[in-house]
Amino acid sequence: MRVLLQRVSRAQVSVGGETIGRIGPGLAILLGLKEDDTPELAERMADKTAHLRIFADTEGKTNLSALDTGAEMLVVSQFTLYADCRRGRRPGFSYAARPEKAEPLYEHFMAALHQLGFTVASGRFGAEMVVEICNEGPFTILLDSDEQAL
């Protein structure tokens, strides 16, 4: 599982010109899923996201978590986080989970964030979306479950 976190002042996602998800200060989360990911892993990655200290305290140091700040979350499924660009000029996506596997995990990840008390907005799984992200900092972190101590 790959979770790309961007600290934002605001973010929104639209489908067909209609805004379907919008948040204020918080995290825009692009979520890439692979075939062997599990609901338990989705819960652990949601917990890691919630507790990661990436928000500034009153002294400007990144000492606060999303839980500490009341951050909102916008979660967008992003299979292209598993693009394989090692050969040729066209990315391959064979590492990304098939939609029938990925969609329930995407929903499970969002439910885990919601259970932690977050306001969670989302994109529309499988849709062509326009995602507007007002990145603060800029501050972007990639969590990769293959490289994380969870």
N, C-alpha and C positions, 0 to 999 in steps of 0.2 A: 504494500500500500504506500502510495506517495501522497503526502499532504503538503501542498504549497500554501503557506500562510502569508498573507500580506496585511500588515497593519494599515487600517484605512480610517479616514475621517467620514467617508460615506462610500457606498457601493450599491449598484443595482444591476438587475438582469432583466432583459426584455426579450420577448418572443413575438415576432410579427408586429413590431411596433407597440406592443402592450407590455408595460412594466408588470412583471409577475413576482418580483422579490426586491426588497429595498431595505437597507440598514443605514444607521448612523455610525458613530464611532465603534470600531470593533475590528473584526477580521473577515477579509474575503478569503475563502478557502477553496482552492481548486483541488479536487480529489481524484486521484488516479488509482484504479483498482486492478489487481491482477488475479489470475485464475485461482491461485491457492490461498487467497485471502479468506478470512473467516469472520463471522460476527464478533467473536471474542477479540480478534485483532482490531476490528473497527472500534470496539469499546475502549481498548487500551490506547489507540491513537487519538480518540476523542478526549480521553482523560489527559493524555500528554499535551494536547492542544490547549485544553482548559487551564492547565497548571504551568505552562511554559512562561517564564518571566520575561516578557517582551514589551511591556508597557512601562512608560516612564513614571517614576515617583515624583514627589514635589521638588526633588533636587535634580531632575532630569536623567536619573540613572534607571536602567531597565531592571527594576526590582519588582514590578507588579505583574501579576498574571491576568488573563482575561476574566477570571473569577473575581479578582480583586477590584477590577475596574467596572464591572457590569457591562462588558463588551457585548455587542450584538454580533451574530455570525451570518454570513451569506455563504452557502455551500453550493458549488457548481461542479458537476461531474465533468472530468477532463481526462478522457482516455489517452489523449496525446502526451500525457506525462510519461507514458511508457513507450514513446517512439524510439525505435531502434534505427539510428542513423549511421551505423558503422560501415555499411556497404552501400555503394551506389549513391544516387541522389534523391531517391524517394524513400521516405521513412517507412519502416515496417511497424505493424502494431500487433504482432503475434503474442507479445507479452501481456497485453491488456486483456482483462477479463471480458468474456462475451457478455452482451447486454443482459441476458437472462440470469447471469450470475452477478453482474455488477450492480444492477438496479436495486435488488434487495439489500446489498451491502451498503450502498449509498444511502438508502432510507434508514438502515440500522445506525450508521454513523451519525446522521442528523438526529435520530431519536436519542442516541446516547448524549449528544450535546444538550438536547432539550431536557433530558432527565437531570443534567447537571445544573439546570436553572437558566439556561441561555435562551434568549429570543433568537430563533433560527429562521432565516428566509432561505429560499432555494431557487435554483434554476429549474428547468424542466428536462428530465432525463431524456437523452437522445435527440433533443430538439436543436435546431440552429438558433443560437442565442447571441445577443449583443450584451457583453458584460462591461459595465463601466466601473472602474476602480479608481478611487482617489487615494493613492498610496501615500502614507505619511512616512517621512524619513528620508528617502524610501527605506522601508524595512520589510524584507522578504526572507522567509526561512523555509527550507525544504526539509520535511521529515520523511525519511524513507525507512519503512519497517525493517528492511534488510540490513540497515545500518544503525538502528536505534537500540539502545538498552531501554526496554519498556518496563 
